């Protein structure tokens, strides 16, 4: 054993020698002589393998000695004599374990050990950067009989005694490797030593499998291992399988996956998601640059805080005591100034930041495809974006979208028919306003709501027998969806088998006279045994309630068709919405959106020249034509209660640019994370982002955000305030 720095360690040499006894006279002699004559020398074996398995010496001896014994060494039973720890020592720190390594190699008939501790390396095999000739998942179409070298991770290991099979995985996929002990004994021994997730390189000949598997791309071929080299091992147990079954993957908690994100990204599903994301970006870049002459321009990350929108992430400015930068919620102001600068067509894969409450499709930092165009009417801009989406679907999913223009709904139409501004039009269940039918009925819930200025709306569920009364009564699952939206519940009625009457709660059914009943059935287009779900009250609450109920019912009754892509535009949004907490108007999108020229007489009720692209009920992009004149911009600021002085302070640089000859312009931004999530068929954008945050805006992998020292805060002119209970 070579000399190097030692760490004091207690050794039960008798137990160790007994465990080794029976392997071979050579091995027994070596162990007895080396460990009895120089027990202290074993201090140099304070390394990851020993430290992580100090309580499992059987595993250690297998790893250190069995893995590289002379070929004629005889194997023994699993060394049951090692029932107690071989070492008694304080475990080294993580950094110490990282700085240690060991290997045992064969030199003729002599066993040699070389160990390095704390950076002192002696007689260690050098690291090697091996080149591969092909990706593991690409060999399905390779020439049989050709010599190939593949590199990757051991995905599966199967030892059948005479043969060892390995599945080698890399970013391209999998390929099976088989060892032939008679033809290539060294490679066979190498295959026997590896375990799951070892990093290996295998050189061999490609041949046809004896038992082909046509379900996988490389299932017809395999590599006969002629050379096997272990590039790296796994020194501890892994928290989950990289290629688990569907059930195993479903059982994985998101917390475990995010904490071990490096391993999670190694799983085929996640690796495929990252590559799909890259492909989407690549297609978009080529479309914008090569076909439409866009220029990519990077805009600042450290910017000035601005009002409106979500809460900013602030960065204290060390050189400007008391001042802060804000991380951009979007490049909005900079891209408009680029239009004034004459860039003409700008785009950027932009990083954006918003300090807001999170959910499945939101992150504190996110990515969007941002673009702005000068001298381009709204119709031309929207047509160009439709072309881009057709190209993305074709090249990424292999699907052809309809060549016709995407359907359009105004904001008012979407809210009236679907209760939301991003409707899923793949199925029916549209909302119908029945206020005029029931305004004078005897059911006070309906008539009272209309009298108070509210509305009554209903959804018709075909073949309503599929939904029991218990589901729509209080505490039923459908009724609970209404409550979750803020409503007190739902009213419901069933159309009789003859289609002429309603059945249901006595107060509702008897509260409608025969004429009102017939008119309600006709207005809803109801057929015998249909179910009517009704909500009454403030129009905003009714829309929110029935929108949520509509989506839930469609999913529970499996009414959502698979493989259908319903893309559409929603246009003519209101310029402003009322903020009851602050008793003022605020911009529905942002205060730089241009109002419809026909509505300039009264901006408070004006429609915006804004447009959102919706795919299957999810907003994937949105934009607008922009204000490019200072006088119009001033009127919009005035409408949202922003004084001239405040506007000058916050946006003076933009207003100045407008005085220097700003061209007409407009733009749009696509949420890249959300778009890729839908293309990948995932339910959360965290599954298409390499290193996402949790719902609490934390990174479980790196433990961010983290504490900083008092001195760091002092440099930033920031003082920490200790929170007190209560």
C-alpha positions in Angstrom: 0.0 0.0 0.0 1.5 3.3 -1.1 2.4 5.9 1.5 0.2 9.0 1.7 -1.3 11.2 4.5 -3.0 9.0 7.2 -6.1 9.4 9.3 -6.1 7.5 12.6 -8.6 4.7 12.4 -9.3 1.6 14.5 -9.0 -1.8 12.6 -10.2 -5.2 13.5 -7.5 -7.0 11.5 -8.6 -10.5 12.7 -12.1 -10.0 11.4 -10.8 -8.5 8.1 -8.4 -11.4 7.6 -11.1 -14.0 8.4 -13.4 -12.3 5.9 -10.8 -12.5 3.2 -9.7 -16.1 4.0 -10.9 -18.5 1.4 -10.6 -16.2 -1.6 -7.2 -17.4 -2.6 -3.8 -18.0 -0.8 -2.4 -15.0 -2.6 -5.1 -12.7 -1.4 -5.1 -14.0 2.1 -1.3 -13.6 2.3 -1.5 -10.1 1.0 -4.2 -9.0 3.4 -2.6 -10.5 6.5 0.8 -9.2 5.8 -0.2 -5.7 4.8 -2.8 -5.1 7.4 -1.1 -6.6 10.4 2.3 -5.2 9.7 1.0 -1.7 8.8 -2.4 -1.2 10.3 -1.9 2.5 10.5 -1.5 2.6 6.8 -5.2 1.9 6.5 -5.7 5.4 7.7 -5.2 6.4 4.2 -8.3 4.6 3.2 -10.5 7.3 4.7 -12.4 7.9 1.4 -15.9 8.0 -0.1 -16.2 4.2 -0.5 -15.1 3.4 3.1 -16.8 6.3 4.7 -20.2 5.7 3.1 -20.0 2.0 3.8 -18.2 1.9 7.2 -21.2 0.1 8.6 -21.4 -2.2 5.6 -17.9 -3.8 5.2 -19.3 -6.5 3.0 -20.2 -3.9 0.3 -16.8 -2.2 0.8 -14.8 -5.4 0.4 -16.8 -6.3 -2.7 -16.2 -2.9 -4.1 -12.5 -2.6 -3.2 -11.2 -6.2 -3.5 -13.7 -8.4 -5.4 -14.0 -5.9 -8.2 -10.4 -6.4 -9.2 -9.2 -9.8 -8.0 -7.0 -12.1 -10.1 -9.0 -14.1 -12.5 -8.2 -17.4 -10.6 -9.5 -16.0 -7.3 -12.2 -18.3 -5.8 -15.4 -16.5 -4.7 -17.0 -17.2 -1.3 -20.4 -16.7 0.3 -21.4 -13.2 1.2 -18.9 -12.9 4.1 -21.4 -13.3 6.9 -18.5 -13.2 9.4 -18.4 -9.4 9.0 -21.5 -8.8 11.1 -20.1 -5.9 13.0 -18.4 -2.6 11.9 -14.8 -3.0 10.8 -13.8 0.6 11.6 -14.5 2.8 14.6 -13.9 6.4 13.6 -15.6 9.8 13.3 -17.0 10.2 9.8 -15.1 12.8 7.7 -16.8 15.8 6.4 -18.5 16.0 3.0 -15.5 18.0 1.5 -13.1 15.5 2.9 -15.0 12.6 1.3 -15.0 14.5 -2.0 -11.2 14.9 -1.9 -10.6 11.2 -1.4 -10.6 8.3 -3.9 -9.4 4.7 -4.2 -8.8 2.0 -6.7 -7.4 -1.6 -6.6 -5.9 -3.0 -9.8 -4.3 -6.2 -11.0 -0.7 -6.3 -12.1 0.0 -9.8 -13.3 -0.5 -11.9 -10.1 0.1 -9.1 -7.7 -2.6 -7.0 -6.1 -1.8 -3.4 -5.7 -3.8 -0.7 -4.0 -3.4 3.0 -4.6 -5.3 5.5 -2.4 -5.4 9.3 -2.4 -6.6 11.4 0.5 -6.9 15.2 0.7 -5.6 15.7 -2.7 -2.4 13.6 -2.6 -2.7 11.5 -5.7 -0.3 8.6 -6.2 -0.5 5.8 -8.9 -4.1 6.6 -9.8 -5.5 6.0 -13.2 -5.8 9.3 -15.0 -9.2 10.6 -15.9 -10.1 10.1 -19.6 -12.4 12.0 -21.9 -13.5 9.2 -24.3 -15.0 10.0 -27.7 -18.0 8.0 -28.9 -18.7 7.0 -32.4 -22.5 7.2 -32.1 -25.3 7.9 -29.7 -26.8 4.9 -27.9 -30.2 5.7 -29.2 -29.1 6.1 -32.8 -27.8 2.6 -33.5 -31.1 1.3 -34.8 -30.2 2.4 -38.3 -26.4 1.7 -38.0 -24.7 -0.9 -40.2 -24.6 -4.4 -38.7 -21.1 -5.7 -38.1 -19.7 -2.2 -37.7 -17.4 -1.3 -34.7 -19.1 1.3 -32.4 -18.2 3.1 -29.2 -21.0 4.3 -27.0 -20.7 6.3 -23.8 -23.4 6.8 -21.2 -25.0 5.6 -18.0 -25.9 2.0 -17.1 -29.7 2.1 -17.1 -30.3 -1.5 -16.4 -28.0 -4.4 -15.4 -29.0 -8.1 -15.8 -26.6 -10.9 -14.9 -27.7 -14.3 -16.1 -24.5 -16.1 -15.1 -23.0 -16.9 -18.4 -24.2 -13.6 -20.0 -24.5 -10.0 -18.8 -26.8 -7.6 -20.4 -26.5 -3.8 -19.9 -28.8 -1.1 -21.2 -26.7 2.0 -21.9 -28.5 5.3 -21.9 -27.4 8.7 -23.2 -29.2 11.8 -24.4 -30.2 10.0 -27.6 -31.8 7.0 -26.0 -30.9 3.4 -25.1 -29.0 0.5 -26.6 -28.5 -3.0 -25.2 -25.0 -4.3 -24.6 -24.2 -8.1 -24.2 -21.0 -9.6 -22.9 -19.6 -12.9 -24.3 -17.3 -14.5 -21.6 -15.6 -16.9 -24.0 -14.8 -14.4 -26.7 -14.1 -11.3 -24.7 -13.4 -12.3 -21.0 -12.0 -9.0 -19.9 -15.0 -7.1 -21.2 -17.3 -9.7 -19.6 -15.6 -9.1 -16.2 -16.0 -5.4 -16.8 -19.7 -5.8 -17.4 -20.1 -7.9 -14.2 -18.6 -5.1 -12.1 -20.9 -2.2 -13.2 -24.1 -1.2 -11.6 -27.0 1.1 -12.3 -26.0 4.7 -13.2 -22.3 3.9 -13.5 -20.7 6.0 -16.3 -19.1 3.7 -18.8 -17.8 3.6 -22.3 -18.3 0.4 -24.4 -16.6 -0.5 -27.6 -17.9 -3.5 -29.6 -19.6 -4.9 -32.7 -23.2 -4.2 -33.7 -25.2 -7.3 -34.3 -28.9 -8.4 -34.6 -30.6 -9.3 -31.3 -31.5 -12.9 -30.7 -34.7 -11.7 -29.0 -35.6 -8.4 -30.7 -37.8 -5.7 -29.1 -39.6 -3.7 -31.9 -41.2 -1.4 -29.3 -37.9 0.7 -29.0 -35.8 2.3 -31.7 -32.8 0.2 -31.0 -34.7 -3.0 -30.1 -33.5 -4.9 -33.2 -29.8 -4.6 -32.5 -27.3 -4.9 -29.7 -23.6 -4.2 -29.1 -21.3 -7.2 -28.3 -18.9 -5.7 -25.7 -15.2 -6.0 -26.6 -13.9 -3.3 -24.3 -15.6 -1.9 -21.2 -14.3 1.0 -19.2 -15.8 2.5 -16.1 -15.4 6.2 -16.2 -17.2 6.9 -12.9 -19.2 5.1 -10.2 -22.1 5.8 -7.9 -20.9 5.8 -4.3 -24.2 5.9 -2.5 -27.8 4.8 -3.0 -29.9 6.8 -5.4 -33.3 8.4 -4.3 -35.2 7.0 -7.3 -34.8 5.1 -10.6 -33.9 7.0 -13.7 -36.1 4.8 -15.9 -38.8 3.7 -13.5 -42.2 2.4 -14.4 -45.2 4.8 -14.9 -46.4 3.9 -11.5 -43.0 4.5 -9.9 -42.7 7.9 -11.6 -46.2 8.9 -10.5 -45.3 8.0 -6.9 -42.3 10.3 -6.9 -43.0 13.4 -4.9 -42.2 16.8 -6.5 -40.2 17.7 -3.5 -37.9 14.7 -3.9 -37.5 15.4 -7.6 -36.7 19.1 -7.1 -34.2 18.3 -4.3 -32.4 15.9 -6.6 -33.0 17.8 -9.8 -29.7 16.7 -11.4 -30.9 13.1 -11.3 -34.4 14.1 -12.2 -33.2 15.7 -15.4 -31.3 12.5 -16.2 -34.7 10.7 -16.5 -35.7 10.1 -20.1 -39.0 12.0 -19.8 -37.3 15.1 -18.4 -34.4 14.9 -20.8 -36.9 14.8 -23.7 -38.7 17.9 -22.3 -35.5 19.9 -22.3 -34.7 18.9 -25.8 -38.2 19.7 -26.9 -37.8 23.1 -25.4 -34.6 23.6 -27.3 -36.3 22.5 -30.5 -39.2 25.0 -30.0 -36.8 27.9 -29.5 -34.8 26.8 -32.5 -37.8 26.8 -34.8 -38.9 30.2 -33.6 -35.5 31.7 -34.1 -35.2 30.4 -37.6 -38.7 31.6 -38.5 -38.2 35.1 -37.2 -34.6 35.6 -38.4 -34.5 33.7 -41.6 -38.0 34.3 -42.9 -38.9 37.7 -41.5 -35.6 39.5 -40.9 -36.0 40.0 -37.1 -32.9 41.1 -35.1 -32.3 39.7 -31.6 -31.4 42.4 -29.1 -30.7 41.9 -25.4 -32.2 44.4 -23.0 -31.1 45.2 -19.5 -31.8 42.9 -16.5 -31.1 45.7 -14.0 -33.8 48.3 -14.6 -35.8 51.0 -12.9 -38.8 50.1 -10.8 -42.1 51.0 -12.4 -45.7 51.0 -11.2 -48.5 48.6 -12.4 -48.3 44.9 -12.8 -47.0 42.5 -10.2 -44.6 43.1 -7.4 -41.0 43.8 -8.5 -37.9 41.9 -7.4 -35.6 44.6 -6.1 -31.8 44.7 -6.1 -30.2 47.2 -3.8 -27.7 49.4 -5.6 -24.4 49.5 -3.6 -23.1 52.6 -5.4 -26.4 54.5 -4.9 -27.3 54.2 -1.2 -31.0 53.8 -0.7 -31.8 53.1 -4.4 -32.7 49.9 -6.0 -32.8 48.3 -9.4 -35.8 46.2 -10.4 -35.6 42.9 -12.3 -37.7 43.3 -15.4 -41.2 41.9 -15.5 -40.9 42.3 -19.2 -38.7 44.2 -21.7 -41.8 46.4 -22.5 -40.3 49.9 -22.3 -36.9 48.9 -23.9 -38.5 47.2 -26.9 -40.6 50.3 -27.6 -37.6 52.5 -27.4 -35.8 50.1 -29.9 -38.7 50.8 -32.3 -37.9 54.6 -31.9 -34.3 53.7 -32.5 -35.2 52.2 -35.9 -34.5 48.5 -35.1 -37.8 47.8 -37.0 -38.2 44.1 -36.0 -36.9 43.1 -32.6 -37.1 39.8 -30.8 -35.5 38.3 -27.7 -35.7 35.1 -25.6 -36.2 37.2 -22.5 -35.9 36.3 -18.9 -38.6 38.0 -16.8 -39.2 38.2 -13.1 -42.4 38.7 -11.0 -42.7 38.5 -7.2 -46.2 37.0 -7.1 -48.0 34.0 -5.6 -47.2 30.9 -7.6 -49.2 28.1 -9.1 -48.6 25.3 -11.6 -48.2 27.6 -14.6 -46.3 30.4 -12.9 -42.7 30.9 -11.7 -40.9 33.9 -10.1 -38.5 33.8 -13.1 -39.8 32.8 -16.4 -39.0 33.0 -20.1 -40.9 34.6 -22.9 -40.4 35.0 -26.7 -40.7 38.8 -26.9 -41.0 40.7 -30.1 -41.9 44.2 -31.4 -42.5 45.4 -35.0 -42.7 48.8 -36.6 -45.0 49.8 -39.4 -47.0 46.6 -39.2 -50.8 46.6 -38.9 -52.5 44.3 -36.4 -53.9 42.0 -39.0 -50.4 41.4 -40.5 -48.9 40.9 -37.1 -51.5 38.3 -36.1 -51.2 36.5 -39.5 -47.4 36.3 -39.0 -47.9 34.7 -35.5 -50.3 32.2 -36.9 -47.6 31.2 -39.5 -45.1 30.8 -36.7 -47.4 28.5 -34.6 -48.1 26.4 -37.7 -44.3 25.9 -38.2 -43.8 25.0 -34.5 -46.6 22.4 -34.6 -45.3 21.0 -37.8 -41.7 20.7 -36.9 -42.0 19.9 -33.2 -45.2 17.8 -33.1 -45.5 16.7 -36.7 -49.0 18.1 -36.8 -50.6 20.3 -39.5 -52.8 23.1 -38.2 -55.7 24.3 -40.3 -54.5 26.7 -43.0 -57.5 29.0 -42.3 -57.0 32.0 -40.1 -57.4 31.2 -36.4 -60.9 31.8 -35.1 -61.5 35.1 -33.2 -63.7 36.0 -30.2 -64.0 39.4 -28.8 -63.5 39.7 -25.1 -67.2 40.4 -24.6 -68.1 37.2 -26.6 -65.7 35.0 -24.7 -67.0 36.2 -21.3 -70.6 35.8 -22.4 -70.2 32.3 -23.8 -67.5 30.8 -21.7 -67.2 33.0 -18.6 -63.4 33.6 -19.2 -61.1 35.3 -21.6 -59.1 32.2 -22.5 -61.9 29.7 -23.4 -61.3 26.0 -24.3 -63.5 25.5 -27.3 -62.8 21.8 -27.8 -66.2 20.9 -26.2 -69.6 22.5 -25.7 -71.1 23.3 -22.3 -71.4 27.0 -23.3 -72.9 29.5 -20.8 -76.3 30.9 -21.7 -77.8 34.1 -20.1 -81.4 33.5 -19.0 -81.9 36.6 -16.9 -84.8 37.8 -19.1 -86.5 34.4 -18.8 -86.4 34.3 -14.9 -86.4 37.9 -13.9 -90.1 37.8 -12.9 -90.2 34.2 -11.6 -91.2 33.2 -8.1 -87.8 31.7 -7.3 -86.3 34.6 -5.3 -82.7 33.6 -5.9 -83.1 34.3 -9.6 -85.5 37.2 -9.6 -83.6 38.9 -6.7 -80.3 38.6 -8.5 -81.6 40.2 -11.6 -83.4 43.0 -9.7 -80.1 43.8 -7.9 -78.3 44.3 -11.2 -76.9 40.8 -11.5 -77.4 38.0 -14.0 -78.6 34.4 -14.2 -76.7 32.0 -16.4 -76.9 28.3 -17.1 -75.0 25.4 -18.6 -76.7 22.5 -20.4 -75.2 19.1 -19.7 -76.4 16.6 -22.3 -77.6 13.2 -21.0 -77.6 14.6 -17.5 -78.2 11.1 -16.0 -74.4 10.8 -15.9 -74.4 13.2 -13.0 -76.2 12.3 -9.8 -78.1 14.7 -7.6 -75.6 14.2 -4.9 -72.8 15.7 -7.0 -74.6 19.0 -7.5 -76.1 19.3 -4.1 -74.2 21.0 -1.2 -70.9 19.3 -0.5 -71.0 17.3 -3.7 -67.9 17.5 -5.9 -69.5 19.7 -8.6 -71.1 22.0 -6.0 -67.7 22.3 -4.3 -66.2 23.6 -7.5 -68.8 26.4 -7.4 -68.0 27.2 -3.8 -64.2 27.2 -4.6 -64.9 29.9 -7.2 -66.5 32.1 -4.5 -70.2 31.2 -5.0 -72.6 29.9 -2.4 -73.5 26.9 -4.7 -75.4 25.9 -7.7 -79.0 25.6 -8.7 -79.9 22.7 -10.9 -82.9 21.2 -12.7 -83.5 18.2 -15.0 -85.5 18.2 -18.2 -88.2 15.6 -18.0 -88.3 12.5 -20.3 -91.0 14.2 -22.4 -88.9 17.4 -22.7 -91.8 19.6 -21.5 -91.1 20.1 -17.8 -88.4 20.5 -15.3 -87.6 18.3 -12.3 -85.6 19.3 -9.3 -85.8 21.4 -6.1 -89.3 22.3 -5.3 -88.7 26.0 -4.8 -87.0 26.3 -8.2 -89.5 24.2 -10.2 -92.6 25.7 -8.7 -91.1 29.2 -8.9 -91.3 29.0 -12.7 -94.7 29.0 -14.4 -95.4 26.9 -17.4 -94.5 29.7 -19.9 -91.2 30.5 -18.1 -90.4 26.8 -17.9 -91.0 26.3 -21.6 -89.0 29.4 -22.5 -86.1 28.3 -20.3 -86.0 24.9 -22.0 -86.1 26.5 -25.4 -83.5 29.1 -24.6 -81.1 26.4 -23.4 -81.8 24.2 -26.4 -82.4 21.4 -23.9 -83.5 17.9 -24.7 -85.2 15.2 -22.6 -83.1 14.2 -19.6 -80.5 17.0 -20.0 -79.2 18.6 -16.8 -79.3 22.4 -16.3 -76.7 24.0 -13.9 -77.6 27.6 -13.0 -75.8 30.4 -11.1 -77.1 33.8 -10.1 -75.5 37.0 -8.8 -72.9 39.5 -9.8 -71.9 38.9 -13.4 -68.2 38.6 -12.6 -68.9 35.9 -9.9 -71.4 34.0 -12.1 -68.9 33.9 -14.9 -66.1 32.7 -12.6 -68.3 30.1 -11.1 -69.7 28.6 -14.3 -66.3 28.7 -16.0 -64.8 26.6 -13.3 -67.8 24.2 -13.2 -67.8 23.9 -17.0 -64.1 22.8 -17.1 -64.6 20.4 -14.2 -67.7 18.7 -15.6 -66.0 18.4 -19.0 -63.0 16.6 -17.5 -65.1 14.4 -15.2 -67.4 13.3 -18.0 -64.4 12.8 -20.4 -65.8 15.4 -22.9 -62.4 16.8 -23.7 -61.3 15.2 -27.0 -57.7 14.1 -27.2 -55.4 15.3 -30.0 -57.5 18.3 -30.9 -55.8 21.7 -31.1 -58.2 24.6 -30.6 -56.2 27.8 -31.2 -58.0 31.1 -31.4 -57.5 34.9 -30.8 -59.4 36.9 -28.1 -59.5 40.6 -29.1 -61.0 43.9 -28.1 -60.2 43.7 -24.4 -61.3 46.6 -22.2 -58.6 49.3 -21.8 -59.1 49.4 -18.0 -60.5 47.5 -15.1 -61.7 48.9 -11.8 -59.5 48.4 -8.7 -62.0 48.5 -5.8 -59.3 48.4 -3.1 -57.7 51.6 -4.5 -60.9 53.1 -6.0 -59.4 53.8 -9.4 -59.0 52.4 -12.9 -55.9 50.4 -13.8 -54.7 49.1 -17.2 -56.0 45.6 -17.9 -52.8 44.8 -19.8 -50.4 47.7 -19.4 -50.7 51.5 -19.8 -48.8 51.5 -23.2 -51.6 49.7 -25.0 -53.2 51.8 -27.7 -57.0 52.4 -27.4 -59.3 51.7 -30.2 -59.5 55.0 -32.3 -63.3 54.7 -32.3 -63.4 54.9 -28.5 -61.1 57.9 -27.9 -64.0 60.1 -26.8 -64.3 58.2 -23.5 -61.2 56.3 -22.5 -62.9 54.9 -19.4 -65.0 52.5 -21.5 -62.6 52.2 -24.4 -61.6 48.9 -26.0 -57.9 48.2 -26.3 -56.2 47.2 -29.5 -55.0 44.1 -27.7 -55.0 40.4 -28.6 -54.3 37.1 -26.8 -53.6 33.8 -28.5 -55.3 30.9 -26.6 -54.6 27.2 -27.1 -57.0 24.7 -25.5 -58.0 27.1 -22.8 -54.5 28.3 -22.0 -53.2 31.8 -22.9 -49.9 31.2 -24.7 -49.3 34.7 -25.9 -50.5 38.2 -25.8 -49.8 41.6 -27.2 -51.1 44.9 -28.5 -50.6 47.8 -30.7 -48.7 50.5 -28.7 -49.3 54.2 -28.1 -46.6 56.1 -30.0 -47.7 59.7 -29.4 -47.1 61.6 -26.2 -50.5 63.3 -26.1 -52.4 60.0 -26.2 -50.0 58.5 -23.6 -50.7 61.4 -21.3 -54.4 60.8 -21.6 -54.0 57.2 -20.6 -51.8 58.1 -17.6 -54.5 60.6 -16.6 -57.2 57.9 -16.8 -55.3 55.6 -14.4 -54.7 58.5 -12.0 -51.0 59.0 -12.8 -50.1 62.7 -12.6 -47.9 64.4 -15.1 -45.1 64.7 -12.5 -45.4 61.0 -11.6 -45.4 60.0 -15.2 -42.4 62.1 -15.9 -40.6 60.6 -12.9 -41.4 57.0 -13.9 -41.4 57.0 -17.7 -39.8 60.3 -18.6 -37.2 58.5 -20.8 -40.0 56.8 -22.8 -42.0 60.0 -23.2 -38.9 61.8 -24.4 -38.4 59.1 -27.0 -41.9 59.7 -28.2 -41.0 63.3 -28.9 -38.1 62.2 -31.2 -40.2 60.6 -34.0 -41.6 57.3 -32.8 -43.0 55.1 -35.5 -46.3 53.2 -35.2 -45.5 49.8 -33.7 -46.9 46.8 -31.9 -45.8 43.6 -30.4 -46.5 40.3 -28.7 -44.9 38.0 -26.2 -45.3 34.2 -25.9 -44.9 32.4 -22.6 -42.3 29.9 -23.6 -42.5 27.8 -20.4 -46.3 27.5 -20.8 -46.2 26.7 -24.5 -43.5 24.0 -24.1 -45.5 22.6 -21.2 -48.5 22.1 -23.5 -46.5 20.7 -26.3 -44.9 18.2 -23.9 -48.2 17.2 -22.5 -47.2 18.2 -19.0 -49.4 19.6 -16.2 -46.8 22.0 -14.7 -44.3 24.4 -16.2 -41.8 23.1 -13.5 -41.5 20.0 -15.7 -40.1 21.9 -18.7 -37.8 24.2 -16.8 -34.3 22.9 -15.9 -34.1 24.3 -12.4 -37.5 25.7 -11.3 -38.6 27.1 -7.9 -41.2 25.6 -5.7 -44.6 27.2 -5.0 -42.8 29.0 -2.1 -40.3 30.5 -4.6 -37.5 28.3 -3.2 -34.9 26.2 -5.0 -34.6 22.9 -3.1 -31.5 21.9 -5.0 -29.4 24.9 -4.0 -31.3 26.0 -1.0 -31.9 29.5 -2.5 -32.8 32.0 -1.3 -30.1 32.0 1.3 -29.0 34.2 4.2 -26.4 36.8 3.7 -23.9 38.2 6.2 -24.4 41.4 8.1 -21.4 42.9 6.3 -22.9 42.2 2.9 -26.1 44.0 3.9 -24.1 46.9 5.3 -22.3 47.2 1.9 -25.7 47.5 0.3 -26.9 50.0 2.9 -29.6 47.6 4.1 -30.4 46.7 7.7 -32.1 43.5 8.7 -35.2 44.0 10.9 -35.8 41.1 13.3 -39.4 39.9 13.2 -41.1 39.6 16.5 -43.9 37.1 17.3 -47.4 38.5 17.1 
